Amino acid sequence: MPKDQKLKSILIIGSGPIIIGQACEFDYSGSQALRSLREDGIETILINSNPATIMTDPSMADHVYLKPLNTKSIIEILKKHPNIDAVLPTMGGQTALNLCIEADEKGIWEDFDVEIIGVDIDAINITEDREKFRELMLQIGVGMAPQATAGSYLKGKEIAQEFGFPLVIRASYTLGGAGASFVYKEEDFDELLTRGLETSPIHEVMIDKALIGWKEYELELLRDANDNVVIICAIENMDPMGIHTGDSITVAPAMTLSDKTYQKMRDMAIHMMRSIGEFAGGCNVQFAVSPDENEDIIAIEINPRVSRSSALASKATGYPIAKIAAKLAIGYTLDELDNQITKSTSALFEPTLDYVIVKIPRWNFDKFEGSDRTLGLQMKAVGEVMGIGRSFQEALHKATQSLEIKRNGLGADGKGYKNYDQIIEKLTYASWDRVFVIYDAIQMGIPLSRIHEITKIDMWFLKQYEELHLLEKEISTYTIQSLTKDLILEAKQKGFADRQIAHMVGCYESEVYNKRDELGINRVYKLVDTCAAEFKAQTPYFYSTFEAETQTPEGEVIVANESVVTDRKKIVVLGSGPNRIGQGIEFDYCCVHGVLASAECGYETIMINCNPETVSTDFDTADKLYFEPVFWEHIYDIIRHEKPEGVIVQLGGQTALKLAEKLDRYGINIIGTSYKSLDLAEDRGSFSTLLKENNIPYPEFDTAETADEALAVADRLDFPILVRPSYVLGGQGMKIVINKQELEEHVVDLLRKIPNNKLLLDHYLDGAIEAEADAICDGENVYIIGIMEHIEPCGIHSGDSNATLPPFNLGEFVMQQIKDHTHKIALALNTVGLINIQFAIKDDTVYIIEANPRASRTVPFIAKAYGEPYVNYATKVMLGEKKVTDFDFKPHLEGYAIKQPVFSFNKFPNVNKKLGPEMKSTGESILFIDDLKDDQFYDLYARRKMYLSK
């Protein structure tokens, strides 16, 4: 059945600001769906309040509404576009679904004659209402854990008495496991039951008998209107039941499942999907399997929408689930659509993988002081990474190298735990770093059977770990000179980094690199092709691995490399790695625009990134995608293979910037601002000297590298003092101290966490106003794209402040100083591309807090507010294709735009929610107001007083 011809105009609901449990995977699915619908000539109207994403870029939809996600906004849009035929709510996570249901209950869709496509409201209600879902599963013969629903405290107590402990409490109609908890002992039950009832929007919880230690699996399905169903991916959670899937290490394809049980699980998933309703689109089903030879299967839940794991499954298989789901929603069937990878076979096929993928979540507990760092039913991760390899071991290593937590992989970096009690504690109460602790436990000699007994992680995974440990032990008996070719090749095939091998044999990383280069042990690149190379793939989407040499019949010794290098001029864009606080989706937005602008300038574009949730790692964003860790060794090998004109580092946040020094040292061309200038701005001491030379005011400061030096500086400066380390993002480690004791404690702690760092101590300008400016500079001309004033006073991190564009109460004299300082600094730093400068204003003097000659967190916000493609312009300036004076800037904004931070504190109930110089927000929304009399502005401004100490 081809496309439904009635559908000419479709409204898509986005997922709003990024929060824990609902991150940029919905930006990715929404962007894909928009492109998919536009291919079919359908008019697309988007509502989403998140300015940091590609999804809300004017190029993505015919009409983009950056409005609050509520029914008032929906009605406004429907009045303005009476021609909207349907709404697609499945691409925006729980936020979009909840809004769609609310609009349905209020009769809004009916009033405007709008059809709901891609999902069936009854299906959502059945799957979200745990009692109805349970009844249906029992009817169709699908097993479930003993469970019952409680809509009151009293009912909850009765159920607990009947089931006995341990129990699981889950709140109805929530996402990311909000309000869910394990209850091991009776004394904890009352508090956790109350929390669950309060978290659920309908004040209802489901209480289950806990299946502790069972194995957990997820299947991603697609179904069309003709009831064809395909299973795109089977994902196994390495962590057993009891840890939210968003916080679990997951592996595809499933590793420890017998074929018989897998077939049974497939049949159950299809049966479940068909029984919940008549809808065409994506679906995610979760199962628990008993860890014995019976392999009993129990259903956990089903989500009739594109889910968090759909992005992972898409990147893991190369099958673009959201793109196809959008086509199915408008009436196509699977057999009519092309397989997007081969272009010669249909989409009615199930991908086969000849590689392994491992996803590891990325946490940010250091931002939430006092938070409970153990993992459980409530998701706490802020992002994730994915590694692709030819074996589980290689993929696991690549994923751990992608995390950017100063580890080089598993073991072999001297950073493991050595204390027996600490290791046992971290294994017993699943810790965020358990993936490393398992290795430490094996290294310490704790038997696998004991590790299995504590963690319930399948023995197969533990044996894989043990093999890695045994290999490390063997290599450690050699020196770099005596290390054999076979052993190096084996270590590389198992994913060990050159740095780790260097650690094992006691030499420099470069010596290992040179030795394997001499021996011809080089990375080869393989295609992610969805069909295990049975058909020719057309998409240039690669991962690296190591292969033994083979001989052709003609006697030629070769290693098969599927990445063919063209003779076109190339540009590499370094991605920003996993999402985390301080470095979120806004850098992915910048990277995607950098790729598109480079392509417009005639370059072949190459993207390197390891974040499965984002648009930058979509298979058709760049000419070539290398799904690899943004980790020196991997990048250097790709650059040697591709020989690009240069590398863009200033769009990928701190991740890419940190690699600038190495690129510079190895003589690789950095596009735009040079490494010397980037480093000068990052080094707090040198930068302050540059300000002094240019007569630009800055708070009184000094630098220190030890606690003694810091105390001596404190004698010269007045308290309060702001302590800031160099080379960090998101205000990491920044703190305002008010006496010597606080200063000493903080400096000692900082230098323990970030050794050999140069700390800047400056007098904190109490009660000052904070402002920031973003600009584009070509080395001669400077154009300021936006000046924002923060509603909160100086001392609250800029990412946590409500920022107003344009400023609302800075006089002409102050504005002129901001403009003059911005021009002077941009030129003094020899900026080529983007720069962000932060200011503190006190007594009509503008002081400089810091300058960053790179894309900042606020660039997408300014671009959306003014309707100008600033990253596109800046990239063309970096490439030397254009001067700033070549652009016709026409910013347009009526009234004001306010960037509002969004926090995820609800995931950490006992955390100090106070804001300060270290960033804590996970996302942002944009609010447009006509004037300063607006009530919302007034409320924000009135709250400012609580931050002012005087």
N, C-alpha and C positions, 0 to 999 in steps of 0.2 A: 504494500500500500504506500503510494508516494505521499509527499508532503500534503498536509491539510491546507487546501487553497484559501480557506476562510481566514487563516491566521496571517494578517499583514503587519500587525503592530503588537509588540510584546513588551510587557513591563518585567524587569528583573529586579529582585530585591537582593541587595548586597548584605554583607555580614557586619558592617559597622566597624568600630575601633577594635584593634587587636587586644584580646584578653587571653589569659591562660585558659586553654581548653578550646579556643577558637581563634586560630592564628591565620597566617597568610595562605594556608592551603585553600581557603575559600575565595581569596583574591585570585588565586591561580585558576580555580574551577570557574569562577564567574567570568574571568577574562576569556577563558577558552569558550565558554558558552556564548558570550557576546559575539566573538569572531565567527563561531559556527553558525549563528542565526543570520548574521549579516551576509555570509556567503550565499544564503538562500534568498537574499533580497528583502529580508524582513526588517522593518523599522524597529530599532531597539531603544527602549527608554529605561534608564537605570536610576535607582535611588540607593545611595550609600553615603554615609556621613564621614567616611575615612579619606582624608586628603593625601595620605602617604602612599596610596597604592596605584598600581598601573591600571587597575580596573576602572578607577574614576577619571582616567585621562580622557580628554575630549575626543581623542582618536578612537576610543574603544566602543562608544555607543553613539547613536544619533543624537540623543539628548541625555545629558548627565545631570542629575539633581543631587547636589551635596547638601542633603537636608537630614534633620533628625529622623531616625527610623521609628515613626509612630503613625497612627491611622490619620492624624490631622494632615501630615505630609502626603500620605497616599491619596486622600480626597482631593487635595490641591492639585496633584499631578493628574488625576483622572479627569478633573474639571478642565484642566488646560489641554489635555489630550483625549477628547471624547472618542477618538478612533482606536484606542487600545482594545485589542480583542481578547488578550489572555495575560495571565501573570505566571511567571516561572519562579517559584520560591525555593527550589531545591538546591540552589547554588550558593546560598548565603548562610549555611550552617543553621544552628538552632534559632538564632536571632531572626532570620528571614522566615523560618517556618512558624515561629511563635507569632510574628506580626501578621503573617498570612491567615493563621487561624483566628486571631483577634478580629481582623477585618471581615472574615467570613461570618463570625458570630454576630458582628454588628450589622451584617447584611450589606456591606459596602460593595462587594463584588457583584452581588445581585442587582443593587441599585444602578450600577454603571454597566451592567451586562458584560462582565468580564469573566472569562472561563479560567479555571485553575488547571494548568497543565504540568506534566512531569511528575505528578504525585496525586494521591487520592487522599482528601482530608480524613476520610474514614480510616484509611490505612495508617495515617499518622496517629489518630486518636487511639486506634487499637494498639499500636506499638508503644505509645507513650503511657497509656493507662495500663499499668503492669498487671492489674487484676484481669482485665478483659483479654490481654495478651496471653496470660496464663491459661485462661479458660479455653481460648482458641487452640493453643498448642496441645492441650490435653485431648480436645476433640479430634484433632488431626493425627494424634498418636505420636507427638514429639515430646520426649522426656524433658522435665525441668526439675530443678532442685526444689525441695519442699519450701514453699513460700506463702506468705499471706499479706494482705494490705491492711494498713492501719491509717485511719483518718483522724485518730485522736491519741492522746498520751495513754489513756487507759487501755485502749484496744492493743496498743503496742506492747504494753506490759503483759497482757494476757498471752499474746503470740509468743513472746520470749519464754514465758513459763512453759508453754506447750513444747516448743522446739528444743530448748536448752542451748547452751553456748558451745562453740563460737557461732556468732551470727553476723550477717551482713545487713546493714540498713542502707537503702537507696531511696533518694528523694525523687518523686515523679516530676516529669517535665523540666529536667535540667540537663546541662551539657557539661562535659569534662568531669563527670563524677561529682558535681557540686553537691555537698550535703551528704555524701556517702561515707560510710565508715565501717570498719571491722570492730566487732565487740567481742573481746576474748573473755572478759570477766563481768560478772553481774554488776559490780560497783560502778563500772563506766557507762552502763546502759542508759541511765536516765538522761545524762547530759547529751549523749550522742543522738538519742531519739529526739530530744527537743530540737537539737540543731537541724536534723533532717526535716522535721515538720516545718520548722521556720524557713528553711531554704526553698522548699517546694512551693511554687506559685499557687498550687491548689491545696497546700498543707496536707500532703498525703505521702506516706512512705511505704515501700515494699520491704518486708523483712524476710530474708532467705536464710536457710541453713547454709553455713559457709562450706564451700567445696575447696578447702585449703589443700594446696599441693596438686590439684588437678591441672592438666595441661590446657593451655588456651590457644584457640585458633580463630582466624577470621577469614571469611570468604567475601570477595567482591564480585557482585553479579550485575549483569545488564539484561533487561528484558524489553522486547518490543511489543507493539500492539497485536501482533500475530501470535504472541505467547512463545516466541523463540527466546531461549535463555542461554547466555554464555557465562561461564565462570572465568573471570579475568585473571584472578590471582588467589592463591591460598597462602595465607601468612601465618607463620607460627610464632607465638610469643616465647622467647627463651625463658622469660620470667613466668612462673606458674600463676594460676589464679590467685587473686588477692592484690595484684598491682594493676592499676588502670592501664589499659592498652597504650594510652598516650605517654605513659611513663615507663613502658616496658621496652626491652630490647627485642626487636622483631626481626624475623628472618623469612625470606621467600626464595625459592619455594619451600613448603613445609619439609622439615628434615627428618622428623622422628615418627612420622605417621605411616602406618601400613597402608598399602594400596586399597585393601578391602575396606578399612575404616574411612579412608578418604572418599571412596565411591559412595559409601553410606552417607557421609557428611554432605556430599554434593547433592544427593537425592533429597536429603532432609531440607537443605537450604532452598532448593528449587520449590519443593512442596510448601515450605513456609512462605516464600515470596508470593507464590500463586494464591495462597489461602488468605493473605491479608488484604487483597484488593486488586482491582483491574487497573494497573497503571504501567506506563512505559517509562523506563528510566533506570537509574542506578540504585543499588541496594547493598547494604553491608550486613552480614550475619556473623554473630559471634557464638562460638561453641566452647564447652569444656569437655575434655576427654579424660577418663580415669587413667591414672598412671600405671595400670596393671595390664596383664595380657588380655583381659576382656575388652579393653578400650571402649567402655560405655560412653555414649555421647549424650550430652545434655545441652539444650539450647540456653543461651544467656539472654541475648537480645537481637533485635533486627532493626535496622534504620533504613526506612524507605526513601533515601535521599543520597546525594553525593556526600561522603563523610570525610573525616580527617584522613582516614587511611586510603581514600580513593586517590588522593594526590600521590601518596607513596606507591600505591599499586600501579598508577599510570607511569610514574618514573621508573618503577622496577621492571615493568614489562614493555614499556614503549607504546602501550595501548592508551590513547587519550580518552579516558572514561568520560570526563565532563563534556568534551566536544561531541562524542557519540551520543551521550545521554540527552544533550540539547536537541540533537537531530531526531532522536526517538520521541521526544516530548512533542515535536511538531508533526508527528505522523509517519516518519520514515520507518522502514523495518531494517533489521540488521543485514539481511542479504542484499539490500539495495545499496548499502553504503560501502565505500572503499575501505580496506585496511590502510590506515594512514601511513604505515611504514613501508609496505611493499608497493602500494598503489596498483597492484595487479591482482590481488586477491580480495575477497569480501571481508566485511567486519564481522561476519558470522563465523568466527573461529575462536578457539581458545589459545591464548599465547602459551608457548613452551619456552622455558628458560634454559640456556646452556651456561648459565653463570649463577652466582648467588648474590643476594643483596642483604645487607644488615643495616637496620636503622637503630640509631642510638639517640635517645632524647638529650636535650641540652637544658640544664637547670641553671638557676641564678640565685641560689640560696644566700650568697654573700650580700645580696641587696636587701634581704629581709632578716634583719638581725633578730635573733631569738626564735626563728622559725623552726618548726619540726622538720628535720631534714630526712626523715624516713619516708619511704614510698608506700602508698596504699591505694585505696579505691578512689581517692580524689586526685585528679591530675595536677601536677605542680610544674611540669616542664614548660619552658617558654619557647622552645624551638626544637629542631632535630636535624640530624645529619644522616646521610646514607652512603654506604660504601658498596662498590660493585667489584667482585673479584671472581676468579675461576674456582675458588674454594671458599668454604665458610671462614677458614682462618685468614685468608687474604682480605676478604670483605670486612671481617671484624677488625682487623688491623687498620684498614683504610678508614673505617668509620671512627675508630678511636683517635686516629691522626687528624681527623676533620674537626674534632670538638673544640679546638683552641682553648685548652685548659692547661697549657704548658706540659703536656705529656706527648711522648713520641710514639706511643703505641702501647701494647701490653708489656710490662716489665722492661728490663734492660735500659732503664734511665735513672736508676738510683733513687727513684721517688716513691717506691712501694712502702707499704706498712710492714714493720718488723715486729710489732707487739702482738703476741698470741691472743690476749684477751680482747684487744681492739679489733683484730681480724674477725674473731668469732662473733663479737657484738655487731659488726657491720654486716656480717652474713645473716645473722639471726633477724635483725631488724633491717630489712632491705634498705641499703643506703644508696644514694645517688651514684656513688663511685664503686658499686658492687662489681661492675664489669672488670675493674682493675683488681679489686680485693680478692676475687676468685684466683687470679694468677698469683697474688702474694701468698695466699693460703697454700697453693700447690708448692710454691717455692719453699715455704716453711716446712713442708713435709706432712701437712695435714692430709690424711687419706681421702681419696675421692669419695669413698662411701660416706665418710663423715660430712663432707661438703654437701653431698646429695641429701643426706638426712636433714641437714639444717635448712638448705635452700629449696629443696624439692626440684632443682633444675635437672633436667633429664641427663642421664649419665653420658649420652652421646656427646652433648656439648662439653661436658667436663673433660671427657677423653680428648677432645680437640684441643682444649686448653693445655692438658698434660703434655700432648705432643709438642706444643710450642715451647713449653718449659724445658723438655728434654733436649730439644734442638738448641735452645739458648745455652744449656749446660755443656753440650758438646762443643759448640763454637767457642765458648769461653776458655777451652783448653788450648786454643791456637793463638798465634800472633797474626798480624796482618800479612806478614811475609809467608807464613806456612799455611794460611787458610786456602782450602782447595776450591776449585771452580764449582764442583758438585755441591759443596756445602753452601757456598754463596748463593748459587742458583736456588737451592732448596729454601734457604732463608728468605730470599726475595719472593719466591712463589707462595710462601706462607705469609707474606705481607710485612715482614720486618723492614723497618726503614734503615737506610745507610747509617743514620745516627745511632740506632740501636745496636747494629753490628759493630760500629766503632766503639760503643760503650763495652760490648762483650770482649773485644780483643784489645782494648786500651789504646786507641789511636784516634786521629781526627776523622770527622765525617768525610772530608774531601779525599782522604787516602782510600777509604772504602769505595767512594765514587770512582776515583781514577782506576783502582784495581779492577772493578767489575767492567769498567769501560774498556780497559785493555783486553780483558778476557772475553769481551763481546757479550756480556750479560746485560742486555739493554731492554727497556720496556718496549712492548709491542702494544698496539691499540686494536681493540675489537669493537665491532658494532653491537649496539643493543638493537636486536632486530625482531623480537617478539616471536620468531618462528624457528629458532635454533638453526638458522641458516638453510632451512629447506627451500625458501624462496629468496630472491635477491631483494635486499632492503634498499630503499632510496634515501633513508634519512641519515644524515651525518651526526650520529649520536654515539660517543665512544667512551670506553673505559680502558684502563691499562692493565696489563698483566705481564708475566714473564713466561717464556716458553723455552723448552730445550730445542736445540737446533735439529732440523731434519734434513735429509739429503734428497734432492730431486732425482728422478731416473737418470737425468743427464750428469749427476754427480755434483750439482751445485748445493752448497750448504746454505740453508735459509731458515729464517724465522718469519712466520706469516704475520704481516702487519696490514690491517684493513684500513688504516687511515692514510689515504693517498694525498700527498702534498701537491697543491696546485702551484702554478707560477704567478698567481695574482699577488698584489700587495696586500699584506695582512696586518690586522690589528688584534691584539689579545686584550680582552677586558677581564680583569680579575674580579670575581664575585665577592660577596661579603660573608659567605659561610653561614653558619646557623644563626637563626634569630636569637637575640638576647636583649636584655634591657640595656638601652644605650645604643644599640645597633640593630634596628628593626628593619621593617619592610621598606622604609623610605630609601635605603641604599640599594635595594633590589630595583626599585623604581628608577633610580639614577643609572644603574648598570644597564637596564633594558634600553633606556633612552640613549645611553652611550653607544650601545651596539647598533641601534637603528640609525643614529646620526653618522656613525662610521660607514655604514653600508651606503647611506646617501652620498657620501664622499667617494664612493667607488672602491672601498676596501672590502676584502673578504674578512668577515668578523668571526672571532673565535672566543667563546665564553668558557671560563673555567670556574666551576662552582660545585658544591656538594650538598646544597640544601634542597631536599625533594619537594618542599612546599611552594616554591616560588615560580614566577613567570620567567625569570632568567634561565631556569633549567628546563623550560619547555623545549620540545625537540625542534620546533621551527622558529625560535626567536633569533638565534644567531645562525650564520652559515655552517658553523661547526660547534658542537657542544662537547666538551670533555667533562664528564661527570666524575671529577677527581677531587681529592682534598685540596684546599687552598693552603698547601704545605710546600715548603721550598723545593724539596726533591722532585715532587710530581710536576710542579710548575716549570722547573728548569728543564726537565726532560721534554715536556711539550714544546717549550720555546726552542730547544735544540732541534726538535723534529720539524717544527713548522717554519722556523726562521722569520718571525714577523718583523715589520718595520719598527714596532715598539709595543709597549705595554701600558695600558691605562690603569693607574692605581688610585686616582683620586675620587673614584665613584663608589668604591667598595668598602667605605668605612675604615675602621682601624685595621681590619683583617688584611686588606690589600696594602695599606700604608706601611704596615710593619715589614712587608717584604721589599719595600723600596730600597732599603740599604743594600740588601744582597743583590738585587737586580743591578744596582749602580756599581757595586764592587765587581760583578761579573761582566761589566761593560754592556749591559742590555739597556737599550734606549727607553727611558721613561717618558711617556707622552705628556706634554703639558709641564706644569711646575716641576723643577728639578728636585732630585733627592736632597741636595744641599739646602734648598729653601724649605722643603718639607721638614727637614730635621731642625733647622733653625727655629721654626715656629713651635716645634714639639718640645725643644729643650728650653725649659722655663727660664733658665739663667741667661742664655744667649739672647733670647727674644727680648727680655727686659732691657738688655744692653742696647739692642737695636732701637727700642723706644726712646731710650735716653739720648742716643745720638740724633734722633729726629725731633727732639723736643716735644714728645707726646707724653701727656701726663699718665702716670700709672700709680697704683697704691704703693706706699713705701714697701720695699721687699728686700729679701736676701735669700740665698740658697744654703742648703745644708745637706750633708751626706751621712751624718751621724747624729745621734741623740744629743751628744755634747755640743756639737756645732749649733743644733736647733735651739738649745737652751741659751747659748751665747747670743744668738740672733734675737731671741725673745727679750733680752735686756735692752736691745736698741729699739725694738718696735713696740708699740702699745698693743695690749690685748684689747678686743678679741683678735686672734690671728687665724687666717685661713691657710691650712696646710694642703699643698697639692703636689702629687707625684707627677713626673714627666711621662710622656708616651702612654697615656691611658684615654679611654673613651667612656662617656656616660658618667663622668665625675667619679670614677672608681677611686676609692681611698681618700677622697676629699673630705675635710672636716673642719668645722670652726671650733677652735679651742679657746677657753677663757682663762685658763691659769696654767702654771708650769707643770703641775702634775698631769693634767689632761694632755698637754703637749708631749711630755716625755712618753706617756703610755701609747699615744697614737703613733708617734714617730718610730718607736721600737717595733710596734705591731706592723707598721707599713714596710719597714726595711726587712722584716722577716718574710713578709709575703712577696715583696718586689725587691730583691736584693740589688745592691749597687745602683739604686735609683737616685737621681738628683731631685731633691724636694725643694719646692718654692714655698717660702713662708711670706705671706704679705699681710699687711694691716687690713683687717676686714672693715670695709666702709659701711658701718652700721646704719641701717635705714635708708641706704641709697636706692635710687630707681635703677632697674636693669633694662638695657635695650640691646638689640643685636641687629647687625646688617649683613646681608648676603650680597656679593657682587661678582661680576665677571670681569676679568682683566686679561689683556693680551700682551702684557709686558710694557705697553705704552699708554693704553687708554683704559679707563675704569668706568664700568656702568653699574650703579647700585640697583639691584633688582628689587630689593625691599628692605625697609627699616621697620622693626617691630619693637613695641614697648611691652615689657612684662607687667602684668597686673600685680603679681607677687613681688616683694622687694628683693634686692640683691641678696644672694646667700641661698636662695632656693634654686636648684639646678634648672637650667633653661629648658630641659626636656620635661620638667615637672611643672613648669609655669604656664599660666594662661597668657598667650602672646597675642597682642593686638596689632593688626596691620591696617592702615598706617598707625603711627603712634597717636595717642589721644590727649596727652597733656605735656608734650615737650615743646618748649618755646622755640622760636626761630633761631635764637642764639645757640641753643643746645643742638638743634638739628644741623646747623652749619658746622659745628665742631665734629659731629658724627660723620658728616660727609667728608670733611677735610681729612680727618684721621683715617677714614676708610681708604681714600685715594692714596694717601701717603704710605700707609702700611702695605697695601696691595702692590704698589710699585717698589717699595723698599725690599719686599720679599721676592721680587721678580716673578710674581704670580702669572701663570698662564693657565687660565681656566677659572675655577670657582674659588671663592674665599668667603669665610664667615668670621665676623669679628664681634666679640661681646664687650659691652660697655657698662660701667657703673657711673651713675650721674649723681653728684652731691654738690649742693650749693652752686649750681649752674656750671660746674666743671665736669667735663667728660673724661673719665679715666678708662684705660684699657684693661680688661680682665684677661682676655686671651684672643689669639687669632688662629684660625685653621685654614690653610690654603688647600681646601678640598671641598667636595660636596658635603653639605651639612644636613642635619636632620630636618631643617626647615625649608629646604629648596622646593620639595614637592608641594608643600603648603602654599608657598608664595606663587608657584607656577599655577596652581589651581585657583587661587584667589584672584590673580590678575589675568588668567586665561592666556598665558604666554609659555611657549616651550623652552624654558631657560636651559635645561640640561642639554637639549639639542644644540642650542646656540653655543653653550660653553664647550661642548665636545668639538664642534667645528673650529673653535678658537684654539683648543688644545692641539688639534691636528694641523694647525697652521693654514687651514683652508680659508679662514675668514678673520677679519679684524673686528673688534667690537663695533667700530664705526660703520661696518657694512650692514648692520641689522637695523630694521625699522621697528623700534620698540614702541608698542602701543598697549601698555597695561590698562585694564579696565576693571574698576571695582567701585560699585556704588555703596556708600556707607563704610562699614568695617567688617573685616574677617577676623575671627578669634580662633586660635589653635588651642583646643582644650585637651589636657592630658586625661588619660583613663587609667585607673589603677586596678590591680587584681588582688587587693589585700584580703578579699573574702576567702581566698585559698589558704591564707595563713592567719587563722583567727587570733593567735596570741602575739602577733607582731606589732612592734612600735610603728604606728602609721605616720609619725612626724616626718615632715619633709625637710630636706636640707640640701647641702651641695652634692650629695650622691644621688643619681637618678633612680627612681623607683617605678615610673609609669611604664606600662606595657604597650600602650597604643595612644591614639589621639583621634579626636573628631574635629570637624570644622563647623563653626557657627557664623552665619552671616547676620549682621544686624544693620538696621537703617541708620540709627543714630545712638548717641550715648545715653538717651533717656530709656533705652530698652531695659525691661525688668531684669533680663538675664545678665546683662552687663552690670547692672546696679548690684545684683546679688554677689557677683564675683568680686566686684570692687570693695563691697562692704566687708567681705571675708579677709581682705588684705590685712586689715588691722591686727588679726590674730597672729600674724607672723612678725609684726614689728615689736621690737623689745622696748622701744622708747616712745 
